[in-house]
Amino acid sequence: MGNLIRYGVQLKKKNLINKLIKLGIYKKNNKHLYELTLSELEKEYKNMNTNDLVSNSRGS
C-alpha cells in the first residue's frame, strides 16, 4: 500500500513539474522543481494559474 501511495505522489509531482516547465518555471527560490515537495509544487502551479487569470482578465 505504501509503495502505491509513493508512486501516486511521484506521478503527480512529475506531471506538475512538466506543467510548470511548459509555463517557463524551472526553479523556485533557487531550488530546482524536483527538489520541491508535492505541496510546494501544487501551490506554485495554483499561483501561476491565478496569475494567468488575472492578467487575461485585465487584457480583455
C-alpha positions as CSV (number, residue, x, y, z in Angstrom):
1,M,0.0,0.0,0.0
2,G,2.8,2.4,0.9
3,N,4.5,1.9,-2.5
4,L,1.3,2.6,-4.3
5,I,0.9,5.9,-2.4
6,R,4.5,6.8,-3.1
7,Y,4.1,6.1,-6.8
8,G,1.0,8.3,-6.9
9,V,2.8,11.2,-5.3
10,Q,5.8,10.8,-7.6
11,L,3.5,10.7,-10.7
12,K,1.6,13.8,-9.5
13,K,4.9,15.6,-8.9
14,K,6.2,14.7,-12.3
15,N,3.0,15.9,-14.0
16,L,3.1,19.3,-12.1
17,I,6.8,19.7,-12.9
18,N,6.1,19.2,-16.6
19,K,3.2,21.7,-16.5
20,L,5.4,24.3,-14.7
21,I,8.2,23.8,-17.2
22,K,5.7,24.4,-20.0
23,L,4.8,27.7,-18.3
24,G,8.5,28.7,-18.2
25,I,9.1,27.9,-14.5
26,Y,12.3,25.9,-13.8
27,K,13.3,27.0,-10.3
28,K,11.6,28.3,-7.2
29,N,13.7,30.2,-4.6
30,N,17.0,28.8,-6.1
31,K,15.6,25.2,-5.8
32,H,15.1,23.0,-8.8
33,L,11.5,21.9,-9.2
34,Y,12.3,18.2,-8.4
35,E,13.6,19.3,-5.0
36,L,10.2,20.8,-4.0
37,T,7.5,18.9,-2.2
38,L,4.2,18.0,-3.8
39,S,2.5,20.7,-1.7
40,E,5.0,23.3,-2.9
41,L,4.6,22.3,-6.5
42,E,0.8,22.5,-6.2
43,K,1.0,25.9,-4.6
44,E,3.3,27.2,-7.3
45,Y,1.1,25.8,-10.1
46,K,-2.1,27.3,-8.5
47,N,-0.3,30.7,-8.2
48,M,0.7,30.5,-11.9
49,N,-2.9,29.7,-13.0
50,T,-4.3,32.5,-10.7
51,N,-1.8,35.0,-12.2
52,D,-2.8,34.0,-15.7
53,L,-6.4,34.5,-15.0
54,V,-5.8,38.0,-13.5
55,S,-3.6,39.1,-16.4
56,N,-6.0,37.7,-19.0
57,S,-9.0,39.5,-17.4
58,R,-7.1,42.8,-17.4
59,G,-6.1,42.4,-21.1
60,S,-9.7,41.9,-22.2
